[in-house]
Amino acid sequence: MKPASLADIKKELKLRTPEEVLQICLQLGRFKKDNKELLTYLLFDAQDEEAYIESIKYEIDDLMEEINTSQLYYAKKSLRKILRNLNKYIRYSGDKRTEVEVRLHFCQAIKYSKIAVHRSAVIENMYKRQLINIEKALKGLHEDIKADYQGLIQSVT
């Protein structure tokens, strides 16, 4: 079955009653965890982006404490899991400032952890890739905001 385009979906939703749209949203939330997480963000977290960023940072800190640093293999697996979650949260928000803050916090958490980043090429490349993603996201921000983040970026490089 081929899915309809977003334009077609938008037209169809305009034709539905608010009650039908509500039922569609609830049914969408039942089928996949990602759908439910996105609905949660849109309904509860989108209005207060600062609190959303802080909750993500708190989750990063919690997950970083749980990482097994005795072997780089387990550290790498844990970092990839954290990164998958971060990318999902960033995608939900769609805000470049949120992306910069979350990725910066992730890099700071790696830098100040007990993980030997330079002993693993995979972890080092993962870290460098996050710095590249931060630079890309900064291009979409205002000049004043860029200047505020430049000092933080220098501290993690």
Rosetta blueprint (number, residue, H / E / L):
1 M L
2 K L
3 P L
4 A L
5 S L
6 L H
7 A H
8 D H
9 I H
10 K H
11 K H
12 E H
13 L H
14 K H
15 L H
16 R L
17 T L
18 P H
19 E H
20 E H
21 V H
22 L H
23 Q H
24 I H
25 C H
26 L H
27 Q H
28 L H
29 G H
30 R H
31 F H
32 K L
33 K H
34 D H
35 N H
36 K H
37 E H
38 L H
39 L H
40 T H
41 Y H
42 L H
43 L H
44 F H
45 D H
46 A L
47 Q L
48 D L
49 E H
50 E H
51 A H
52 Y H
53 I H
54 E H
55 S H
56 I H
57 K H
58 Y H
59 E H
60 I H
61 D H
62 D H
63 L H
64 M H
65 E H
66 E L
67 I L
68 N L
69 T L
70 S L
71 Q L
72 L H
73 Y H
74 Y H
75 A H
76 K H
77 K H
78 S H
79 L H
80 R H
81 K H
82 I H
83 L H
84 R H
85 N H
86 L H
87 N H
88 K H
89 Y H
90 I H
91 R H
92 Y H
93 S H
94 G L
95 D L
96 K H
97 R H
98 T H
99 E H
100 V H
101 E H
102 V H
103 R H
104 L H
105 H H
106 F H
107 C H
108 Q H
109 A H
110 I H
111 K H
112 Y L
113 S L
114 K L
115 I L
116 A L
117 V H
118 H H
119 R H
120 S L
121 A H
122 V H
123 I H
124 E H
125 N H
126 M H
127 Y H
128 K H
129 R H
130 Q H
131 L H
132 I H
133 N H
134 I H
135 E H
136 K H
137 A H
138 L H
139 K L
140 G L
141 L L
142 H L
143 E H
144 D H
145 I H
146 K H
147 A H
148 D H
149 Y H
150 Q H
151 G H
152 L H
153 I H
154 Q H
155 S H
156 V H
157 T L
